[in-house]
């Protein structure tokens, strides 16, 4: 009878519980509760009516007792099942936390350490635990701190203190001592340790999770990169010093060659016997002048790279520099069959800049334009004021440059070479020097070109020289002076220029 009653309870209770939430394990636990309640209720069905019959008539005691027992059974069943469904949720959550905790200790990369608030290791885990422990001593307790390099221990303790003060995470680079040093191994291993704080409900630090990864290879790569950078910088400084020294040494014999060739060409100490001798003397003079120009350019480039090029700012009309450039290169343009023109904006006024540097910029740009433009072409120089900047443009109708090769222009000793341009001589320093001088003035350099259509180079320089003043370095008394020395314009010359009329029509010249 008892077995039959239990089967009846299982069948009825299972049918009811199947319509509620819960898996089979939960339903089994709840059926066990119903069985216990049903057993207790079956006993109460006899005891309660008998007890009531002592205080009332049996006709009233029997239905009242049965009703009381059934109601108590229903309330007890619902209440017990509700309480049982609350307890497993908390247990499941706790199980998940434990499972995740174990997963972190086993699957997290590197070496995972659990530390107490004082920095002592309580638990060791991590995917690479075996690899770390192969060269480490046991890190539990104070063992981990004792393996840290003496100079880095204060960093580790400071990181722990930062977490105690409220930070949730902190990272520190440490050096750990090897237990044994074999072969070419270093005594210390560089590691990165990421610390994460765990706190209780009141915010107190309970546990520190430390995750370590080996950064020895990264450290070696950074050191190699820093060493190579220092070597490259040293080589560049040595190159600049060499160029400066060689340039200074070449100037003395070159000046002698130019001077004596001028004397021979002028026939001051006797007539030359024939035209061939005069031609050879002229070639000597021309070659010496070209070599001196190259030497001067190399020296200026070495000064710019070494930060020793000193700008001498002064006020002067830009049209004077353009006119001087035309005077120097007009004959060269004429002999090649080119048209050299210049256009200066009306009322441009005086610019504040280094006149010698600006003159050198113009000569290099116009000289390059003439060099790479065939007979019948044109070279133009434009000067205008735009938004407080002097805009100088040098354009030509020459061979032009392909767009993919524009990026390499302006690098020292680089020329755009192909079958057509290979016949043009030069060191490739011209544009590099121009870019350096423009940068010293705080200006910008841009180039637009297309093969067969020509090239336009535009530079922008602050008209008042304000940007150049910010790039100037303090003058060192031991700095070598320029040779030959540059003469500044006197105050009287500047005052005379200021008195000149600057609002006349724009000038246009054709050489």
C-alpha positions as CSV (number, residue, x, y, z in Angstrom):
1,X,0.0,0.0,0.0
2,X,2.9,2.3,0.8
3,X,4.5,1.6,-2.6
4,X,1.3,2.3,-4.4
5,X,0.8,5.5,-2.5
6,X,4.4,6.6,-3.4
7,X,3.8,5.8,-7.1
8,X,0.6,7.8,-7.0
9,X,2.4,10.8,-5.5
10,X,5.2,10.5,-8.1
11,X,2.8,10.3,-11.0
12,X,0.6,13.2,-9.8
13,X,3.5,15.4,-8.6
14,X,5.6,14.7,-11.7
15,X,2.7,15.8,-13.9
16,X,2.3,19.0,-11.9
17,X,6.1,19.8,-11.8
18,X,6.5,19.2,-15.5
19,X,4.5,22.3,-16.2
20,X,6.8,24.4,-14.1
21,X,10.4,25.5,-14.7
22,X,13.3,23.3,-13.8
23,X,15.4,20.5,-15.2
24,X,15.1,16.8,-14.3
25,X,17.6,17.0,-11.4
26,X,15.6,19.8,-9.9
27,X,12.3,17.9,-10.4
28,X,13.7,14.8,-8.7
29,X,14.7,16.8,-5.6
30,X,11.2,18.4,-5.5
31,X,9.5,15.0,-5.9
32,X,11.4,13.8,-2.8
33,X,10.1,16.7,-0.9
34,X,6.5,15.9,-2.0
35,X,7.0,12.2,-0.9
36,X,8.1,13.3,2.6
37,X,5.1,15.7,2.9
38,X,2.7,13.1,1.6
39,X,3.9,10.6,4.2
40,X,3.6,13.1,7.0
41,X,0.1,14.1,5.7
42,X,-1.1,10.5,5.6
43,X,-0.3,10.1,9.3
44,X,-1.9,13.5,10.0
45,X,-5.2,12.4,8.3
46,X,-5.8,10.0,11.1
47,X,-4.3,11.9,14.0
48,X,-5.9,15.3,13.4
49,X,-9.6,14.1,13.2
50,X,-9.1,11.9,16.3
51,X,-7.7,14.8,18.2
52,X,-10.5,17.1,17.1
53,X,-13.1,14.5,18.1
54,X,-12.2,15.1,21.8
55,X,-13.3,18.7,21.5
56,X,-16.2,18.4,19.1
57,X,-18.5,15.9,17.6
58,X,-17.1,13.2,15.2
59,X,-19.3,14.6,12.4
60,X,-17.5,17.9,12.6
61,X,-14.1,16.6,13.5
62,X,-13.6,14.3,10.5
63,X,-14.2,16.9,7.6
64,X,-12.5,19.7,9.6
65,X,-9.4,17.5,10.3
66,X,-9.1,16.3,6.6
67,X,-9.5,19.9,5.3
68,X,-6.8,21.1,7.7
69,X,-4.4,18.4,6.8
70,X,-4.9,19.0,3.0
71,X,-4.5,22.7,3.3
72,X,-1.3,22.2,5.4
73,X,0.0,19.8,2.8
74,X,-0.6,22.2,-0.1
75,X,1.0,25.2,1.7
76,X,4.0,23.1,2.8
77,X,4.5,21.7,-0.7
78,X,4.4,25.1,-2.4
79,X,6.6,26.7,0.3
80,X,9.2,23.9,0.3
81,X,9.5,23.8,-3.4
82,X,9.9,27.6,-3.6
83,X,12.7,27.5,-1.0
84,X,14.4,24.6,-2.7
85,X,14.5,26.5,-6.0
86,X,16.2,29.4,-4.4
87,X,19.0,27.4,-2.8
88,X,20.2,25.6,-5.9
89,X,20.5,29.0,-7.8
90,X,23.0,30.3,-5.2
91,X,24.8,27.0,-5.3
92,X,25.0,27.0,-9.1
93,X,26.3,30.6,-9.1
94,X,29.0,29.6,-6.6
95,X,29.8,26.6,-8.7
96,X,30.2,28.7,-11.8
97,X,32.5,31.1,-9.9
98,X,34.6,28.3,-8.7
99,X,34.7,26.9,-12.3
100,X,35.7,30.2,-13.7
101,X,38.3,30.6,-11.0
102,X,39.9,27.3,-11.9
103,X,39.7,28.1,-15.6
104,X,41.6,31.3,-15.1
105,X,44.3,29.5,-13.1
106,X,44.6,26.8,-15.8
107,X,44.0,28.5,-19.2
108,X,45.2,32.1,-18.7
109,X,48.4,32.7,-20.7
110,X,51.7,33.2,-18.8
111,X,52.1,32.6,-15.1
112,X,49.1,33.5,-12.9
113,X,49.7,34.2,-9.2
114,X,47.2,34.9,-6.5
115,X,48.6,37.2,-3.8
116,X,47.3,38.4,-0.5
117,X,47.2,42.2,0.2
118,X,50.7,42.1,1.5
119,X,52.1,40.7,-1.8
120,X,52.6,37.1,-0.7
121,X,51.8,34.4,-3.2
122,X,49.0,32.0,-2.1
123,X,48.2,30.2,-5.4
124,X,50.2,29.5,-8.6
125,X,48.6,28.7,-12.0
126,X,48.6,29.7,-15.6
127,X,48.9,28.1,-19.0
128,X,52.8,28.5,-19.0
129,X,53.3,27.6,-15.4
130,X,55.6,24.7,-16.1
131,X,57.8,26.8,-18.4
132,X,58.2,29.5,-15.7
133,X,58.7,27.1,-12.9
134,X,61.5,25.4,-14.9
135,X,63.8,28.3,-14.1
136,X,62.1,29.8,-11.1
137,X,62.2,28.8,-7.5
138,X,58.9,28.1,-5.7
139,X,57.1,31.5,-5.7
140,X,54.6,30.8,-2.9
141,X,54.8,32.9,0.3
142,X,57.7,35.3,0.2
143,X,59.5,33.2,-2.4
144,X,58.3,35.4,-5.3
145,X,59.5,38.7,-3.8
146,X,62.9,37.2,-2.9
147,X,63.4,36.3,-6.6
148,X,62.9,39.9,-7.8
149,X,65.9,42.0,-8.6
150,X,66.8,44.1,-5.6
151,X,66.4,47.3,-7.6
152,X,62.9,46.2,-8.7
153,X,61.5,45.1,-5.4
154,X,60.5,48.6,-4.5
155,X,58.6,48.9,-7.8
156,X,56.6,45.7,-7.0
157,X,55.8,46.8,-3.5
158,X,54.7,50.2,-4.8
159,X,52.4,48.5,-7.3
160,X,50.8,46.5,-4.5
161,X,50.4,49.6,-2.5
162,X,48.7,51.4,-5.4
163,X,46.1,48.6,-5.4
164,X,45.6,48.9,-1.7
165,X,44.9,52.6,-2.1
166,X,42.0,52.0,-4.5
167,X,43.4,51.3,-8.0
168,X,41.8,48.3,-9.8
169,X,44.7,47.4,-12.0
170,X,48.4,48.3,-12.4
171,X,51.3,47.0,-14.5
172,X,55.0,46.9,-13.7
173,X,58.2,45.5,-15.4
174,X,60.4,43.3,-13.2
175,X,63.6,41.3,-13.4
176,X,63.4,37.8,-11.9
177,X,66.5,35.9,-11.0
178,X,67.0,32.4,-12.5
179,X,67.5,29.6,-10.0
180,X,70.3,28.3,-12.2
181,X,72.2,29.9,-15.1
182,X,73.2,27.6,-17.9
183,X,75.1,28.3,-21.1
184,X,74.5,31.8,-22.5
185,X,71.4,32.5,-20.3
186,X,71.1,35.8,-18.6
187,X,71.0,35.8,-14.9
188,X,67.8,37.8,-14.8
189,X,64.6,37.4,-16.9
190,X,62.6,40.5,-17.9
191,X,58.9,40.0,-17.2
192,X,55.8,42.2,-17.4
193,X,53.4,41.7,-14.4
194,X,49.8,42.9,-14.7
195,X,48.2,43.2,-11.3
196,X,44.4,43.2,-10.8
197,X,42.6,43.8,-7.5
198,X,39.8,41.8,-6.0
199,X,37.7,43.4,-3.3
200,X,34.9,42.3,-0.9
201,X,31.5,43.9,-0.7
202,X,32.9,46.7,1.5
203,X,35.6,47.5,-1.0
204,X,38.5,46.0,1.0
205,X,41.3,44.4,-0.9
206,X,41.1,40.6,-0.5
207,X,43.2,39.2,-3.3
208,X,45.6,40.4,-6.0
209,X,45.7,38.5,-9.3
210,X,49.1,38.8,-11.0
211,X,49.7,37.7,-14.5
212,X,53.3,37.5,-15.8
213,X,54.6,37.2,-19.3
214,X,58.2,37.0,-20.5
215,X,59.3,40.1,-22.3
216,X,63.0,39.3,-22.6
217,X,62.8,39.1,-26.4
218,X,60.9,42.4,-26.6
219,X,63.4,44.0,-24.3
220,X,66.3,42.8,-26.5
221,X,64.5,44.1,-29.7
222,X,64.1,47.5,-28.1
223,X,67.7,47.6,-27.0
224,X,68.8,46.6,-30.5
225,X,66.6,49.3,-32.1
226,X,68.0,51.9,-29.7
227,X,71.6,50.8,-30.4
228,X,71.1,50.9,-34.2
229,X,69.5,54.3,-33.9
230,X,72.5,55.6,-31.9
231,X,74.8,54.0,-34.5
232,X,73.0,55.6,-37.4
233,X,73.0,59.0,-35.6
234,X,76.7,58.6,-34.9
235,X,77.3,57.7,-38.6
236,X,75.3,60.7,-39.7
237,X,77.2,63.0,-37.4
238,X,80.5,61.6,-38.6
239,X,79.4,62.1,-42.2
240,X,78.4,65.7,-41.5
241,X,81.7,66.3,-39.8
242,X,83.6,64.7,-42.6
243,X,81.8,66.8,-45.2
244,X,82.5,70.0,-43.3
245,X,86.1,69.2,-42.8
246,X,86.6,68.2,-46.5
247,X,84.8,71.3,-47.7
248,X,87.0,73.5,-45.6
249,X,90.1,71.8,-46.8
250,X,89.1,72.0,-50.5
251,X,88.4,75.7,-50.5
252,X,92.0,76.8,-50.1
253,X,93.4,75.0,-53.2
254,X,90.2,75.9,-55.1
255,X,90.6,79.6,-54.4
256,X,94.2,79.3,-55.6
257,X,93.1,77.5,-58.8
258,X,90.4,80.1,-59.5
259,X,92.8,83.0,-58.7
260,X,95.6,81.8,-60.9
261,X,93.3,80.8,-63.7
262,X,91.8,84.4,-63.6
263,X,95.4,85.8,-63.9
264,X,96.2,83.5,-66.8
265,X,92.9,84.3,-68.5
266,X,93.5,88.0,-68.1
267,X,97.0,87.7,-69.5
268,X,98.4,90.0,-66.9
269,X,101.9,88.4,-67.1
270,X,102.1,87.9,-70.8
271,X,100.0,86.9,-73.8
272,X,99.0,83.4,-74.3
273,X,100.4,82.0,-77.5
274,X,97.1,80.6,-79.1
275,X,93.4,80.2,-78.6
276,X,93.7,76.6,-77.4
277,X,95.6,77.8,-74.4
278,X,92.9,80.4,-73.7
279,X,90.3,77.7,-74.0
280,X,92.1,75.4,-71.6
281,X,92.5,78.2,-69.1
282,X,88.7,79.0,-69.4
283,X,87.9,75.3,-68.8
284,X,90.1,75.3,-65.7
285,X,88.3,78.4,-64.4
286,X,84.9,76.9,-65.2
287,X,85.6,73.6,-63.6
288,X,87.1,75.2,-60.5
289,X,84.0,77.4,-60.1
290,X,81.7,74.4,-60.4
291,X,83.7,72.4,-57.9
292,X,83.7,75.4,-55.5
293,X,79.9,75.6,-55.8
294,X,79.6,72.0,-55.0
295,X,81.9,72.3,-52.0
296,X,79.9,75.3,-50.7
297,X,76.6,73.4,-51.1
298,X,78.1,70.4,-49.2
299,X,79.3,72.6,-46.4
300,X,75.9,74.3,-46.1
301,X,74.1,71.0,-46.1
302,X,76.5,69.7,-43.3
303,X,75.7,72.8,-41.3
304,X,72.0,72.4,-41.7
305,X,72.1,68.7,-40.6
306,X,74.3,69.6,-37.6
307,X,72.1,72.5,-36.6
308,X,74.9,75.0,-37.1
309,X,73.5,77.0,-40.0
310,X,72.8,80.5,-38.5
311,X,70.3,82.7,-40.2
312,X,71.1,86.4,-40.4
313,X,67.7,88.1,-40.6
314,X,67.4,91.5,-42.2
315,X,64.9,93.5,-44.2
316,X,65.4,93.7,-47.9
317,X,63.2,93.9,-51.1
318,X,62.6,90.5,-52.6
319,X,62.7,92.0,-56.1
320,X,66.5,92.8,-55.5
321,X,67.2,89.1,-54.9
322,X,65.2,88.1,-57.9
323,X,67.0,90.6,-60.1
324,X,70.4,89.4,-58.8
325,X,69.4,85.8,-59.7
326,X,68.4,86.9,-63.2
327,X,71.6,88.7,-63.7
328,X,73.6,85.6,-62.7
329,X,71.7,83.1,-64.8
330,X,70.5,85.2,-67.8
331,X,73.5,84.4,-69.9
332,X,73.2,80.7,-69.2
333,X,69.5,80.8,-70.2
334,X,70.3,82.8,-73.3
335,X,73.0,80.4,-74.5
336,X,70.5,77.6,-74.1
337,X,67.8,79.4,-76.0
338,X,65.4,79.8,-73.1
339,X,63.2,82.7,-72.0
340,X,63.8,83.7,-68.4
341,X,61.0,86.0,-66.9
342,X,60.1,87.3,-63.5
343,X,56.9,88.8,-62.0
344,X,56.8,90.6,-58.7
345,X,53.5,91.6,-57.1
346,X,52.9,95.3,-56.9
347,X,53.8,97.0,-53.6
348,X,55.3,93.8,-52.1
349,X,57.5,95.7,-49.7
350,X,60.5,94.3,-47.8
351,X,60.7,90.8,-46.4
352,X,62.5,89.8,-43.2
353,X,64.7,86.8,-43.9
354,X,68.3,85.8,-44.6
355,X,69.1,87.4,-47.9
356,X,72.0,85.2,-48.7
357,X,69.9,82.0,-48.0
358,X,67.0,83.3,-50.1
359,X,69.4,84.2,-52.9
360,X,70.7,80.7,-52.7
361,X,67.2,79.2,-52.8
362,X,66.4,81.2,-56.0
363,X,69.7,80.4,-57.7
364,X,69.3,76.6,-57.1
365,X,65.6,76.5,-58.2
366,X,66.2,78.7,-61.3
367,X,69.4,76.8,-62.1
368,X,67.7,73.5,-62.0
369,X,64.8,74.8,-64.2
370,X,67.3,76.0,-66.8
371,X,69.2,72.7,-66.6
372,X,66.2,70.5,-67.3
373,X,64.5,72.7,-69.9
374,X,65.3,72.3,-73.6
375,X,65.8,75.1,-76.1
376,X,62.7,77.1,-76.9
377,X,61.3,76.7,-73.4
378,X,60.6,79.2,-70.7
379,X,61.5,79.6,-67.0
380,X,59.4,82.0,-64.8
381,X,59.9,83.3,-61.3
382,X,56.8,84.7,-59.4
383,X,56.7,86.5,-56.1
384,X,53.5,87.4,-54.2
385,X,52.2,88.0,-50.7
386,X,49.5,85.5,-49.5
387,X,48.1,85.4,-45.9
388,X,51.3,86.9,-44.4
389,X,53.5,84.5,-46.4
390,X,55.9,85.2,-49.2
391,X,55.0,82.9,-52.1
392,X,57.8,82.2,-54.5
393,X,57.1,80.0,-57.5
394,X,59.6,78.8,-60.1
395,X,58.1,77.1,-63.1
396,X,59.5,75.7,-66.3
397,X,58.4,73.9,-69.4
398,X,61.1,71.2,-69.1
399,X,61.1,67.4,-69.0
400,X,59.0,67.1,-65.8
401,X,59.0,64.4,-63.2
402,X,56.7,61.3,-62.8
403,X,54.4,61.5,-59.8
404,X,55.7,58.3,-58.3
405,X,59.2,59.8,-58.1
406,X,58.3,63.1,-56.6
407,X,58.7,61.7,-53.0
408,X,62.4,61.1,-53.5
409,X,63.1,64.6,-54.6
410,X,64.9,66.8,-52.0
411,X,66.9,63.9,-50.5
412,X,70.7,64.5,-50.4
413,X,72.6,63.1,-53.3
414,X,69.4,61.9,-55.1
415,X,68.6,62.7,-58.7
416,X,65.7,61.4,-60.7
417,X,67.5,59.2,-63.3
418,X,66.3,57.7,-66.5
419,X,67.6,57.3,-70.0
420,X,66.7,60.9,-70.7
421,X,67.8,62.7,-67.6
422,X,71.1,60.8,-67.1
423,X,73.0,63.3,-69.3
424,X,72.3,66.1,-66.9
425,X,75.2,66.7,-64.4
426,X,74.8,67.5,-60.8
427,X,75.2,66.2,-57.2
428,X,71.5,66.1,-56.3
429,X,72.1,68.5,-53.4
430,X,70.3,71.5,-54.8
431,X,66.7,70.7,-53.8
432,X,67.9,69.2,-50.5
433,X,69.6,72.5,-49.6
434,X,66.5,74.5,-50.7
435,X,64.3,72.4,-48.4
436,X,66.7,72.8,-45.5
437,X,66.9,76.6,-45.9
438,X,63.1,76.9,-46.3
439,X,62.6,74.9,-43.1
440,X,65.1,77.1,-41.2
441,X,62.8,80.0,-42.1
442,X,59.8,78.2,-40.9
443,X,58.4,77.8,-44.4
444,X,57.0,75.0,-46.6
445,X,58.1,73.5,-49.9
446,X,55.9,71.9,-52.5
447,X,56.4,70.6,-56.1
448,X,54.0,69.8,-58.9
449,X,55.2,68.2,-62.1
450,X,54.2,66.0,-65.0
451,X,56.5,64.3,-67.5
452,X,56.9,66.4,-70.7
453,X,54.8,69.3,-69.3
454,X,57.2,70.9,-66.9
455,X,57.6,71.6,-63.2
456,X,56.4,74.2,-60.7
457,X,58.1,74.5,-57.3
458,X,56.5,76.7,-54.7
459,X,57.9,77.8,-51.4
460,X,56.1,79.7,-48.7
461,X,58.1,81.8,-46.2
462,X,56.7,84.0,-43.3
463,X,57.0,87.5,-44.6
464,X,57.9,89.0,-41.2
465,X,60.5,86.3,-40.3
466,X,58.6,85.4,-37.1
467,X,58.8,81.6,-37.6
468,X,62.5,81.8,-38.4
469,X,63.1,83.5,-35.0
470,X,61.7,80.5,-33.2
471,X,64.0,78.1,-34.9
472,X,67.2,80.0,-34.2
473,X,69.7,78.5,-31.8
474,X,71.8,80.5,-29.4
475,X,75.0,81.6,-30.9
476,X,78.0,79.6,-29.6
477,X,81.2,81.6,-29.2
478,X,83.2,78.6,-30.3
479,X,81.1,78.0,-33.4
480,X,83.2,78.2,-36.6
481,X,82.4,81.3,-38.6
482,X,81.5,81.2,-42.3
483,X,84.2,81.5,-44.8
484,X,84.2,83.6,-46.8
485,X,82.5,85.9,-44.3
486,X,79.1,87.4,-45.2
487,X,78.7,91.2,-45.0
488,X,75.4,92.5,-43.6
489,X,73.9,95.6,-45.1
490,X,74.6,98.7,-43.2
491,X,72.0,100.8,-41.5
492,X,72.3,103.5,-44.0
493,X,71.5,101.1,-46.8
494,X,68.4,99.9,-45.0
495,X,67.2,103.4,-44.4
496,X,67.7,104.3,-48.0
497,X,65.6,101.3,-49.1
498,X,62.8,102.2,-46.7
499,X,62.6,105.6,-48.4
500,X,62.0,104.0,-51.8
501,X,58.6,103.9,-53.3
502,X,57.0,100.4,-52.9
503,X,53.7,101.0,-54.5
504,X,54.7,101.2,-58.2
505,X,53.5,98.8,-60.9
506,X,54.6,95.2,-60.8
507,X,57.8,94.6,-62.6
508,X,58.2,92.1,-65.4
509,X,61.6,91.4,-67.0
510,X,62.7,89.1,-69.8
511,X,66.3,88.0,-70.0
